[in-house]
């Protein structure tokens, strides 16, 4: 998109699909329209970002795309330069690898700087695995907390799980967290062993995909459930 007569460009937060599915099955047409209009993007992975853009807008000129990569290897001092295009009058899009930018996503660092620079931030509608899981869990949607990843060390994690259970009971608060997909089965095993028998556990895997699996059961009843979560993106929620 060309510069806007000296005006500062906007920062668009562009959600993507949660897996390999036709984009317009889960994304509104406004996402396609925005992508077709923008040439400047901040992405986690250039290859997958280009693939997504091509999938949702096959006629989009790939050579015209100007991509800045933001991931765990990006130096913090480099991030402000990603918004130079906005300051030059171009609209810029943050494109998440999966779901919504800024939620369990490095894009939050760019959004923070955008506000400091008085750049308008425009969030677009798309799937959030965290909210979709909570919606389908039957747990408290008025008081909840997202805790990200739990500690890797087994003893620390067990203590953390018990603390989340205590907080859930004291505050009537749903506790949401995630795990690296190849450790999902171990996580569910530890939840079943660590939590009180009556504490509810929701497992929401492959959300919005044909293989979607969402169930809420008490810890004791999960013992009779046979499910393989290995390498399947999943959200875990507990409520005491």
Secondary structure, DSSP 4 states (H G I P E B T S, - for coil): ---BTTBPPPEEEE-B-SSSS-GGGTS-HHHHHHHHH--EEEES-HHHHHHHHHHH-TTS-GGG-EEEE-STTS-HHHHGGGGHHHHTT--EEEE-SSB-TTSSSTHHHHHHHHHHTTPPEEEPP---HHHHHHHHHTS-SSSEEEEEEPPSSHHHHHHHHHHHHHHHHHHT-EEEEE--GGGHHHHHHHHHHHS-TT-EEEEEESTTSTT-EEEEEEHHHHTT-----TT--EEEEEE-
